[in-house]
Amino acid sequence: MSAAAETAPAAVAAPRPARLRGRHRRALAAVLVPLGFALSVLAVWEAVVRIAALPPFILPAPSNFLAVLIARHEPILMMAAQTARSTLTGFAIGVSVGVVLGCVIGSSRVIYRMVYPALIGFHTIPSVALIPLFVIWFGAGPHIAVITAVVVCFFPVTVIMATAIATSAPELDDVLRSLGATRGDVMLKVALPRALPQFFGSLKLAITGAFIGTIVAETIAANSGIGYVMVVATNSMDGALAFAALSVLAAMGVTLYAASLFLERRLTGWAYRGR
């Protein structure tokens, strides 16, 4: 009897190492599969450029612009740091304001019905089209990239959060209110947790939009950043420099996307059970 009792916990605990190994394999595959695909694309790109003998100012080979990136890494990384600062600053401000305003709009049916159509209307206006107005209002400089990133991030986060809060199981809200829960309790313990998957979906849109807005603003109204490097490369017909700057930009975008995906899996793992 005692021997059976001792072996029972071991039998129950035995599958845990297997589950951990499976989880580690999936995490490793999540890194190696995209990396392998990217390397395959670069290899095909290199072969096509070599076989077609394309001039570098039209389409440089990966080995060409990677050599430029290594040779000019200090100025390129300095410009990339400026772009990262502008993007992250605008991203943080836009997302923070969007979350707060989205929660306020979504928590009230009256405000939702009154404000939501206007949000959709403003959201249809391309944010980069406002850059000339920003220059008129605030003057040219790196701050235009920050303002553009704020506007780009603000609208998708606000719209998605307002919708997520407004549609988060109203019948459950009514039950909790009947049991004595306050509106704040319902918001913090029901609406916000249920809105987290949609929130992280809006973050993915905001990350890519923030980089696009920052780069466009830097090409128009700034004298620093990756956007400015693209202008210099275009004026000098230096395709290798342009692709070197774009490769750094792509690396920054993938890094931010991976960080948001990591937080999403940590905070909303309950929404992905069984996948």
N, C-alpha and C positions, 0 to 999 in steps of 0.2 A: 504493500500500500504506500509506504513512504517512497519507495523507488519510483513508483508511477507518478507520485506527486512531484518528485524532483525533476522527472523528465518532461512533465507537461509544460512548465514555463519555457524550457529550452526549445520544445517543439514550436511554441508560439513565437518565440523570439528569433527562431532560425531564419524566417523570410526577411527579416529587417536588413541584414547585410546585402541580400540580393536586391532588395528595393533600392538601397543606397548605391550599389553598383550600377543599376539601371538608370538611376537619376544622374550619376556622374557621366555615364555614356551619353545620355541625351544632352547634357550640358556641353560635353566635348563636341558632339555632333553639331550642336547649334553654333559653335564657333568655327569648326573645321569645314563644314559644308559651304557656308557663304565665302569663307576665305579661299577654298579650292575653286569655287566658281569665279571669284574675282581674278585669281591667278590665271585661270583658263582664258578668261576674256582678254587679259593683258597679253598672254602668249599668242592668241589668234590675232590680236591687234598688231603685235610686233611682226608677225609673219606676213600679214596683208600689206603693211607699209613697206617691208623689205622687198616683197615680190613685185608690188606695183611701183616701187621706186618713187613714192610720193615725196614731194619737197617738204621740208620741215615746217615752212610757214603755212602750209595747207593742213597737214596732219602729221605731227611728229610721232615718232615711235616712242613707246613707253621708256625704252632705255635712254632715249634722247632727253625727254623732259625730266626723268629721274636724275640724270646727270646734271641738268641745270638746277634742279632742286638741291642737290648736294653741294654744288659749287656756290650757289647763292642762298644758302639756307638762312644765313643771319638776317638779311633784309626781308626775305619772304616770311620768316617766322615772326619778325617784328611786326610786319603788316598783318599777319594772321592773328597776332595777339590783340591788335587794335580791333579787328573784326570780331574776335571772340568777346572782348569786353563790351563792345556795343551790342552785340547779339544777346549776350547773357543778361546785361542790364535791362534792355528792352523786354526780353523774355520774362524776366522775374517781375518787372512792374506790370506788364500786360496780363500775365497769368494771375497775379495777386488781385489786381483790380477786377479782372474778369470773373474770378471765383466768387469774390464778395458780391459783386453786382448780380451775378447769375443766381446766387442763393437768395438775395433779396427779391429779385424778380420772380423766381420760381416758387417762393414760399407764399406768395399772395396771388390769388386768382385774379383780383382786380388789376394789380400792377402787371401781371403777366399778359392779360388781354389788352391792356393799354399800351405797353412798351414793346412787346415782342414783335409786332409787325414792323415797327420803326427800326428795330435792330436788324431784322432781315433786310429791310430796304437799304440801310447803311452798309450792311455786309456785302451787298451785291456791287458796291463801288470798289474797284480795284484800289487797294491801299497805296500802291506805288504811284497811282495817278495823282495822289495828294502831295507828293514830294515837292513839286514846284511851289505849291501853296505854303508848305512848311518853310521853304527857303525864303519866301517873301515875308512870312511872319517872324521867323526866328533867325534868319541869316544862314549862310552856308557854314559848314563845319562838321566835325564828327558827331555832334549832337543830333544832326538830322537823321543819321542812321539809327540812333537810339529811339527817337520819336517814331520813326517808321516801323521799327520792330515792335514797339508798344502797340501801335494801331493794328498791325498785322496779327499779333497774338491775342489782343483783347477781344475781338469780335467772335472768333470761333469758340473760345473758352466760355464767353458769356452766353452765347446762344445754346451751346450744348449743355452747360451746367443748368441754365434756366429750364430747359426741357427736361433734363434728368430729375431735377428737384420737383418740378410740377407734376411729373408722371410717376413718382415713386410710391406705388401701392397706396392709393388714397384710402382703400378700405382698411388697411392696417393702421394708418394714421388715425382713422375714426375710432378703431378699437382701443388704441393706446390713449387717446384723449378721453374716452369714456372711463378708462381705468385710472385717470387722474394725472396722466403725463402732461407736462406743459408743452407749449409749442417749441421751446428751445430743446426739450428732451427729445421730441420727435425729430427735430432737425438734426441733432448731433448723433442720435443713436439709431435712426432709421434712414432718413433721407440722404444724409451725406455718405454713409457707408454704401448704400445702394447705388449712389451716383459715382462712386470711384471708378468703375470700369469705363464709363462714358467720359469721365474727367481725363483719364490717361489716354483715351482715344483722341480727345481734343489736344492734349499735350503733343502728340505726334504731329498733328496738323500745325500746331503753333511752332514747333521746333523748325520744321522745314520752311514755314512761312517767314519766321524771324530771320533765317539766313538769307532767303530771297530778298526780303525787304532791305536788309542791311547792305547786301551787295549792290542792289540797284541804287540805293541812296548814296553809297560811296562812289559809284561811277558818275553820279550827277553832281553831288554837292559836297564832296570831301576830297582831301588831298592825302589821305592815308587809308590803309586797309586793303584787303584783297581786291575789292572793287576798283580801287585806284591802280593796283598792279595790273588788273585786266585792261584798264584804259592805256597805261604805259605800254603794255605788250601789244595792244592793237595798233597804237600809233607807230610803233617800231616794227610792225609785222613779225613779231617774235612769238611764234606759235608755241615753242617749247616753254617759254616763260609763262604763257597763259595757262597751259595745261599743268605746269608745276604748281601754279597758284590754285587751280581748280582741284588738284589732287589733295592739297592741304585742306581746302574747304570741305571736300568730301569726307576726309578723315575726321574733321571736327563734327560734321553732321552725324556720321555713324556713331561717334563716341557719345554724343548727347542722346541719340536714339537708344543706344544700348543702356545708358544710365536710366532713362525713363522706363525702358522695358524691365530692367532689374527691379526698380521700385514698384512697378505695376505687379510683377509676380509676387513680390514680398507682401504687398498690402492688399492685393485682391486675389490671392491664391484660391480662395473659396469659389471664385467665379470660373475657375479653369479646372475644377476637379473632373477626373475622368477623361481629360484630353491628352 
